Structures are given as C-alpha cells and as structure tokens.
Amino acid sequence: MSGVLAGVAKAGVTAAVALGFAGTATAAPARTPALVHASATSSNWSGYVATGTTFSDVKGSWVQPTATCATRGSTYAAFWVGLGGAGNGNGGLEQIGTEADCRSGQPVDTAWYELLPAGAVSIPVTITPGDAISAEVNVSGSTVTLSLTDTTSGATFSTQATPSRLDAGSADWVAEAPSQCAGAFATRCTPLPLTNFGTAQFSASSATANGHTGTISDTAWSGGAVDLRGSAGSAVTSALSTDGSSFSVAWQSTPAPAPSVSPGGGRGWGGWGWGPPRRHRL
C-alpha cells in the first residue's frame, strides 16, 4: 500500500496489480519449516504466500518499521496480511495493514484496509514506529471481517464488509511497494519507490483452511517466500523460523533487475490520468 489513500488524501495505497512473478510463488509443502524459502521474485511484493487450498482466515503480527527519509522526495512501503491476490484469481484481495511512507521527505505512518477492486480505507488508529501490530482477515460466507490492533498503544479497529469480489485462494504476509495506476480502469500500474524501512519483523503468522489452523510452513498448503526486485527497489525475505511462523524482510539499497514478468491487469484509482499510489495484487 502506499499512503495516499483512495478517496482521501489519506493513508493508504491500493493493491490490485497482478503481482508478476519471475518464478512460482509456491513450493512443495515443507516438512522442515526453515527450508521454505524464496522461490519467486516480484516487482511489488515481498514476504510469504501460502496457496493450494481455500482459506478462511489469516493472522500475523509485525513491528512497525522506521522509515529513513531523504531530504526531499516521496517513497512508500506497506505491511499487511490478507487473503487472495496471488496467482490467477478473480481480481479480489482482502487486506489490512500499515504503511511507513516518506512524503516530501517527512515520515508518515498510517493504517488502512482494502477490499479490491474497491479503494483503500483509512483506519483511525495512530501508528508510531516501533509499535507492535497484530492483524487478521476472516472470511465467513460472503462476509469479510478485518481487524487490526496496535498492542503497544492498546488501540483496536474492526470492520465487516461484503466485497464485490472475494478471493480466498491464498494467505499473504507481505511487505509491499505500492503502485500508481492510470487509465479509465487504472489498468496501467507502476510500482512506486520503496521506502527504506530497514528490516520488518513478522511473527505469529498463521492461516486457517477447512477448519485446520497452521503456520506458513504447514503441510496442509504450499508456502513460499517472495523477494521484491524491480524498479521500485529491493527487499529480501528471510527463511522461516523453526516453527514456521516468523520471518523478516530487509530493505536493500541497490535495486536488483526487474522480474521477467511485469505486474499487469491490476486496478488502481479510478479516472483518467495518474492517480494516488495503491497496493496491488501479487
């Protein structure tokens, strides 16, 4: 996500561009969690993605990173958990998280949720670097419940909605470079410069499918890591912890070559011309 939220000059970027893999986001189910590691690259996502079944819940926690901002210029980084958005889905993606942006050289931290293809919605929770954040996305029938808690300050937020497109084909724990989209249907999207966020620490990552709850490395699904490499910047995902629930994503100063497949077919801010930054599909 970005931080210039849809519908308001707010905190959020969208997430609708089909995330372009240079490889495959899935790996064979790992018996040894630590072996589940990077099997794909993307021009906008980094983190872990679980596929191979239909999910009903995803949870995760992270520590809000500290943005390092240049004197001038704007950069963006979003941290979130969600369902859908990976592979050849229907264009839906249910996600909730935070951002660490630099706007005109000043750090800005915000919280948001988004139900693609609709735009992002700002969450009225004050986010401060170093805060411990926990988030959850739950699907029951056609209803999605999105929750976020700043466990450091004690602030909580929860909402329910019925998205126009519901995708539960993947569970996602992501650090993202939001994109900016153009065109009548915002189908031409370009990842925005990635904020230097240092290292983002994710923990307590779990998913539920068919009544079974497990960590990223659970053998009930296929979990794999994604590294962000492209024009927006670079971020490298670590191996999982031994229990399969924790990992880190580290910003890198030198962008690596862009993946062979570029993001496409995503939806950004409506209207003609370039719109505010948005989070996108993998």
N, C-alpha and C positions, 0 to 999 in steps of 0.2 A: 504494500500500500504506500501511498505517498503522503500526503499530509495536507492536501489542498482539497479536501473533501467535496464530493459531489453535492451539488445543491447549496453549498455554503462555502465560504472561504475558510473551510474548516480543516479538521484534522484528518485527512484520510485520502488515500489514493485508492483506486479500484483494483480489481483483479480479474480481468476477463480474458486476457490474451492467451490463446492456447500456448502453453509452455513448450518451447521447442527443445526436444531432446537431441543430444548428439549421440546418445546411446539409448538404453532402455531403462526405465525407472524401476524396473522390477528385478529382483534377484531370487534365486531359489531359496525357499524357506530355510533359514539358518538354524541349525541345531546349536551352534555356538554364537551367541549374540555379537561378540566382538568381531566376528568375521563379516557381519553385514555392513558393507561399506560402499563407497562411491561406485556406482555403476552407470551413472549418466551425468551429463552436463546440461545446463540450461542458460539462456541469456537473461533470465529474470528470477529464477527460484534457486534456493539452496536449502538444505535440511534433509528431512526424511519423508518418504511417501510409502504407504502400505496399500497394496492393491490385491486383487484376486477374489474379492467377495463383496457383499453389500454391507456397509457399516451403518450402525445406528447411533454411535457415539464416539467422540474423540476428546481427549483431555490432554493438557500439557501445562507446564509452568516454565517461566523464564525470568531472568533478572534483566530489567530494562537497561540496555546498554547506554553508554555515554557517547554522544556524538562529538566528534572533533571537527570543528568548522573552520574553513578558510576565512580570510578577511572579508571576501565578498563571494557571491555565488550561492546557489541552492542545490542541495543534494537530499536524497530520500532513502529511508530504509524502514521496512515494515516487518513485524514479528508477529506470527499468528498461528492458530490451529484452525483446522477446517475439515470439511467433508466435500469430496468431489474436486473437479478441476484438473485432474490428471488423466492423460490418455484421451480417447475419443468419446468424451461424454456428451451430454446434451446442451452444454453451454452454461450449466448451473454451477454454483460454487457457494457454499455456506461457510463463512469465516468470521473470526473475531480476533482482535489483537491490538497492538500498539504500534506507534511509529517513533523513530528518532530522526528528525529532519534537521537540516540547516537551511534556514530561509534568509536570504540576503546576509549570510554569514553568522546568523544567530541561531542557537539550538532551540528547537521546538519539539516537545514531547506531547503526544496525544494518544487517545484511544478511540476505536471505531469498530463497527461491524459492517458486513456487507453480504448481500444475497444476490449474486449475479443472476440475470443480467442487470438488475437494478443497481443504482449507485450506492456509494458508501454512506453511512450514517455516523455522525459524531456521537461519542459516548461522553456524558458529563461527569467524567472522573479525572481528577488531576493526576498526571503521571510525572514522576520525578526519576531521573537517572539513579539506578541502584535499587529501585523498588522491586520487590518480588511480586510477580504477576502470575495468576492462575486463570485459565480459561477453559471453556467447554462448549462444544456444539453437540446437541442431541436432536435426533430425528425420531418422531413418533407419528406414523401415518404420513400426512402431508404437512404436519406442523413441525417447525424448527424452533428449538429453544437455544438461545445464545447467552452465555453467562461469562462475566469477567470480574475478577476480584483483585484488588491491589492489597495483598496481605500485609504489606508494610504500613499502609495508612488505614486499612480496615474498610476502605470504600468498596462497594459492590454494585454490580449492574446486571440486570437480566431482562430479556425480552423474548416474546414469541411472535412468529410470523409464518405466513404460508407463501413461500416463494413461487413465482410463476414457473420456474424450472428447478426441479430438485434432483441433485446429483449426489449419490452416496456411494459411488464406486471406488473411492479412495479415502484414506485418512491421511492428513497432512500436518506436518510440524515444520514451519517454514520461516526463513529469513529471506526477504524479497527486495529486489529493486523494482519499485513501481514503474508503470509505463504511462506515457502520454499518447492519447489517441486522437485521430482526426477522421473526418468524413461524416456523411449523413448518419451512418450507423456506427461510427467510431471503430471501423474495422482496420484502420492503418495505425498500428501502435509501435512505439519505440520506447525501450526501457530508459528511464531517467538515470542520471548519475547517482551512483550508490554512495550513501553517507559512510564515512569512516567511523564505524561503530565499534572498532576494536574486536572484542570477542563476545558473542551472545551465548549464554549458557542455558540450555534447555534441560528440564528434568521432569520426573513424574509423568512421562509420556505413556498414554495408554489408548486403546481403541476397543470398541465392542462390536461384534458381528454375530448374528444368530444366537444371541444370549450369552456368548462367550467373551470375556474380557481378558486382554493380554497386553503385553508391551509391544514395541515396534518389531522386535525380533520373534514374536510368537509364530509358531509354525502353522497357525490357522490361516495365515495370509503371507504374502510375499512383501518383505520390506527392503527398501534400498535407499541409499543416500544419493543426493544430487549436489553437485558443485555449480556455483554461478560463475560463468566465464563468458564475457562478451563486452560490448562497447560500454555498458553501464559501469563495469568494474568487475572485481573478482571476489569470491568468498569461498572458502574451503570448509567442508563438513568433516568432522572427526569421526572416528569409529565410535560405535555404541559402547556404553558401559557394560559390564558383565551381565547385568540384569536386563539389558535391552531397553532401558527407559530414559537414559540420559546421553547427551552429546553436546558438542559445541560447534558453532560456526564462526570462523575467523575471517575478518575482512583482510584483503590483500591489496597492497599499494600498486602493484603492476597488473593491469588487466591482461588476461590470457586471451588467446584467439577465440573469436566467437564460435559457437557451435555450428555444425554444418546445416542444421535445420533451424530456421528462424521462427520466432513466435508469429502466429497469424490467426486470423479468424476470431480475434477477441473483440469484446465490446468495450468501448471507453465511454467518456462523457458524450451525451447526445449532442446533435447540432453539427453545423459545418465548421470547418477550421479546427485548429488545435484546441483541445480542452485541458482542464486541470489533470494532474497526474492521477493514475488509477492503478489498483492492484490487478493482476491478471492471472489467467489460467496458466498452468504449467505448460 
